[in-house]
């Protein structure tokens, strides 16, 4: 589904990605882990066209999307939930979800898929509520729901548990895993919460200094604490 080869990028003159090679298979859930400042968010932003790739290749569904504009990448079926959620606080839940439909066939008549409300029943209950009054966990569900409203083939998730109470973390982890299984959604998630990663991911890739330095099945990581300790300074 997503294939990166020799990907290089960064901010201004600062190089952050130093030749990333990564494969995310169709229907797979891959977690990207590593210490802060290793390039994980930069990698997602580069895949989404928010930062330019300086060298290398990004292939999505066997199409070269390197250098494409962000809106063009979204039309290919790649969706992104940024760190910090970035919902529209002054709009209702439903209005936020409908913003995810912009650019889809049907224009203003396009409807939020029922599946979004099935996956996140709290959004159905509070569809008329102002988004800024939701809890942090509910806002994260809204951000994910807005991305899923486009019925993407693949979802990029950046730190979905940041600032969320532990009881909600497990709920979000189980929901993401269920969506991936039920809808055949491919997911690449950047996350530091080990419980979420082991609940959702099939493969864990570890990033250090702008490169993927190790990848292993989630089951192997769960069985061998030394792998996490090696990359996360546990």
N, C-alpha and C positions, 0 to 999 in steps of 0.2 A: 504493500500500500504506500509506504513512505520509505524512500531510500536516499540516504545522504552519503556523498563520497567526497572526501577531501575538502569539506566545507570550512571556509575561513571567513571571518567577519568581526565586527566590533563597533566601537563608537568613535567617530572622528579619526584621529590618528592612532588611537589605542586599539591594538589587536586583542581580541578576547578568544575567538575560536581559532584553533591552530590545526585544522585538518581533521574535522570530525567525520567518522564513518559510523553509520548507524542504519539498521534495518528494522522497520516496524511492520510485521506481516499483517495482511488483511484479517480483520477480526481479532487481532491480538491486542493485549493490554501491556504496554511497556512502561515501566517507571524509570525515571532518570533521577539519580541521587548523587550527592556529593556535598562537600563543604560549601559554605557561602562564598560567592565570588569566583566560582569555577567555570561560569559560562552557561549555566542551565537556562536561565531566562533569556539570555542573548540568543541561544540556540532556537528557542521557540519563536522569538520575535523575528529571527532571520527566516525561519521556515514560512512564517506568515507574511513575509514581504514588508514588515514594519522597519526592518533594518536591511541594508543591502548586503548581499553575499559578495565578498571580495574575490573569492576563488572557489572552485569546486562546483558540485552539482546537487540540486534538490529535485528528486523525481517523486511525483505523486500520482498514483494509479498509472504508472508507467509513462507519465508525461513530464517533460522537463518544465518545471515551474520557476526555475532560477531566474530572477529578475522580473518576474511578473508583479504587477501592482496588487496590493492587498485585496481590493474588491474582486479582482479577477481570480485570485487564489480561492477566495470564499465561494465563488461561483463554481469552482471545480469540485467543491464538496468538503473543504477543509474549514473547520471552525475553531475558534480560539477563545478561551476564558482566561483573561489576564489575572495576574496577581493583584489582589485588592478589589476584585470583582467589577468595579466601574459601572455600577448600575446608575440609573437616573433617579436620584432620591425624591424629586418632586413629582414624579409620575406614578401612576398606580402600577400594581403588579401586572395587570393585563396590558397596559400601555407599554411597559418595558418588554414584555414578551412579543408584542406585535412589532416592536422595533427590529426584532430579529428576522422579521419577514421581508424587510425592505429589499427590493431588487428581485424578489421571487415572482414567478408568473402569477397573475391574478391581481397584482397591484394592491390597492386599498381593500379589496374584497378578500384577500388571502386570510385564512383563519389559522389560529394557533392549533397545532395538531392535538387531538384528544390525548394522545400518548404522553405528552408533556405533563398534563394534569394527572394522568394515571401514575406516572413515575413520582411526581411531587404533589400529593393531594393537598398539602398546605397551601400551594399556589392557587388551587381551585377555590379553596375556602376563603382566601384573602385576595382574590383577583381585583377587588375594588379598593383595597387598602393602599395607602401611599407607601411606596417601596422604602423610603427612608425611615419608616417606623418599624420595619421588620427587624428581627434579631439578626446577628451576624450570620448564623447558620442558615436562616431563611433567605437572607440576601444572597448567600452563596448558591443555594438551590435555585434562586431566581436567575442568577448569572448563567448557571449551567443550563437551565430550562430555556433561556433566551437563545443560547447557542444551538440547542437541540431543536428549536422551533423551525430551523431551516432544513431539518432532516439531513444533516451532513453525513458523509461517509466516515469521517475521522474527526476526533476531538483532541485539541491540544489544551491541557489543563495545567495552569501554573499555580502551585501552592494552594490547592483548594481548601486546606484546613487551617490556613493562617488566621489567627484571631478567633477561632471557633472553639466553643467549650467541648470537652472530651466526649460527652454523651451524644453530641450531634456529629462528631467526626465519624463514629462507627456507622451511624445512619447514612451519611453521605457515601462512605466507602461501600456499603452494601448496595446502595442504589446505583452507583456507577458500575459496579460489577454486574448487577442485574440488567442494566441498560445495554451494556456491552454484549451480554449473552443473548438477551431477547431480540435486540435490534441488529445484531451483527456489527456493532459499532467498533471501529478501531480507535484506540486511545493511546496517547503519549502523555504521561502525567509527570510533572516535576513536583516532588514532594519530599519532605523531611520526616513526616510522621510514619514511623516504621509500621505501625498497626494498619494504617490505611494501605500502604504499599503492599504488605503481605496479604491483605484481604482482596485487593483488586488486581494486582499485576501477575502476569505469568512469567515475565522476564524483567530483571532489574539490571540496568546499565549504570555504571558508575563513571562520573566525570571528574577529571582533575586537570587543572590548568588548560582548559579549552580543548581537551581530548577525551574520548571514551577510552578508559584504561582497563576496564573489565566488564563483562556481562555474564550473568548466570541465571538459571531458572530460579524463580521465587522460592520454590521448595528447598533448593540447595542453600539459599541464603538463610532461610528460616532454620535450617538444620545446623548451620555453621556460623556462629556469632562472630568468628574471626573475620569474615568477609566484611560485615558492616563496620566492625572496629577498625579495619584497615582503611576504610574510605571516609568514615564519618567521625573519627577520633572519639569513639565511644569509650 
